[in-house]
């Protein structure tokens, strides 16, 4: 499955809305802000500053990892807008460790299973 643009937060107003009274979880230098949306699917926005990660290739690697982890958890997540903020340098961490951290954070936003 391709990561479609409909799953991305692209406009400032969506970021601003997600930052107003969000649910927030953090672990290992990654913070996820979440705010319910009125769509039928979750969306994601990424914030990774040059100050924390100097080289664009490293920033892009981390963005790809975050998007892929989001895509794999997409059907379990609540209908929310998520903003992932990287607060410290993760370039020395292995991909596996970053994925483990992200999965730990995403599980806090899983929706409850439907009762049959």
N, C-alpha and C positions, 0 to 999 in steps of 0.2 A: 504494500500500500504506500502510495506517495504521500508525503507530508504537504497537504493542500494549504493554500494561502488563507482559506477561510478559518483555519485554526490559529492564525497569528493575530496578535494585537498590533495594529499598524498605525493608529492615529493617537495623537496626544490626548484627546478627550477620553479614550478608553483607558490609557495609562492613568490619567488623573482620577477617573472614576474608581479604578482598582486600588488606588492608594488611599482612598477615603474609607476609613474604618475597616481595614482588611483583616482577615484571619491570617496570622503570620506564624510560620515555623522556620526554624533554622538549625543547621547542623554542619559542622566542618567547613565553615566559611561560605556556605550557600544559604540564602534566605529566600523563601517563597512567600509572596503576598498573594492572597486569594480573595476574590469578591464574587458573589453569585452574579450570574448574568441571566438574561431572559431568552437565551438561545437554546437550542436543543443539543448543544455540544460545548465542550470546554475550549478555551483559547489560551495562547501563551505569548508572553512578551519577554524579551531578554535584555538585561542590562549588565554589561561587562565593560568596565572603564579601562582606558589606557593606563591610568595610574596604577591599577592593580596588576594588569597583565600587559606588558610593554609590546610584545611582538604580535602583529595581526594574525600570523599563522597559528599561534597558541590560542588567541581569542576565538578564532574561527573553529579550531578543533573542539574547544569547550562548548561553543554554540551548537556544533553538530551533535556532540554527545548529549547535550540537554534536549535538543529537538527529537533525537532518536529515542531517548528514554521516555519523553512525553508521548511520542507516537505509540510506543509499545504499551503504555498505560492508559491510552486514550479512552478505551471503552469501559474502564473501571472508575474513571474520575467523575466527580460531580460536575454539573454544568456551571462552571465558574471561569472567570478570567484569572489567569495566573501570571504573575510577574516573578521571574527568577533573577535574583540579584547576586552576583558573585562578589563577595566582600574581600577576599584575600587571594593571593596568588596560588592557583591550582596547577600551574604548569608542571610542577614536579610530581604531581600525583599521576598514577597510572589510570588509564581509561576505566579499568575494572573497578578501581576504588571510587572514582567519581560516579560511576553508574550505581554502585552500592549505596553511596550517600544519597543520590537522587531517588532511588527506589525507596529508601527509608522515609524520605520526605513525602513522596507521592502517596504512600500508603495512608497517610493521615488525611488525605482528601478523597479516599475511595467512597463511593456511595454504598449504602446498605443493600444487601441482596434482597431481591423482591421475594415475598412469600407467595407460594403457590396455593 
